[in-house]
């Protein structure tokens, strides 16, 4: 899953490398596994948010003409 800090410039550290910071534009992090609990806790505390990538399957609003 891709996550990014909710506040730009916030220091969010990776659990397996505390010297590494989560960039403001976000990064891919594991959704399952030993490090996933760290990321899910940060989502629940609203320190980070999931980035929803467009899939191309979003509903299309039809154009109307008069």
C-alpha positions in Angstrom: 0.0 0.0 0.0 1.1 3.5 -0.6 1.1 6.0 2.3 2.1 9.6 2.8 2.3 11.9 5.8 -0.9 13.8 6.5 1.2 16.9 7.4 3.9 17.8 4.8 7.3 17.9 6.5 6.3 15.6 9.4 9.0 13.2 10.4 7.7 9.7 10.0 10.4 7.0 10.5 10.6 3.5 9.0 10.5 0.8 11.7 13.4 -1.2 10.3 15.6 1.8 9.5 15.1 4.7 12.0 17.4 7.0 10.0 15.1 6.8 6.9 12.1 9.2 6.7 8.9 8.8 4.8 8.9 11.3 1.9 6.2 13.9 1.6 5.1 12.4 -1.7 4.7 9.0 -0.1 6.1 5.5 -0.5 5.1 1.9 -0.8 5.1 0.1 2.5 4.2 -3.5 3.3 0.5 -4.1 3.9 1.2 -7.5 5.6 4.1 -8.8 7.6 6.0 -7.7 10.7 6.3 -4.0 9.8 2.7 -3.6 8.7 1.5 -3.1 12.3 3.7 0.0 12.6 2.1 1.5 9.4 -1.5 0.6 10.4 -1.0 2.2 13.8 0.1 5.4 12.1 -2.9 5.3 9.9 -5.3 4.9 12.9 -3.5 7.8 14.7 -3.9 9.9 11.5 -0.2 10.6 11.2 -0.2 9.1 7.7 -2.9 8.4 5.1 -3.3 5.9 2.3 -2.8 7.2 -1.2 -5.4 5.9 -3.5 -4.0 5.4 -7.0 -6.6 5.7 -9.8 -7.3 2.3 -11.2 -9.1 3.4 -14.3 -12.2 1.6 -13.1 -13.8 4.7 -11.4 -17.3 5.5 -12.4 -17.6 8.0 -15.2 -20.1 10.9 -14.9 -22.0 11.1 -18.2 -21.9 14.4 -20.1 -25.2 16.2 -20.5 -26.0 18.6 -23.2 -28.9 21.0 -23.5 
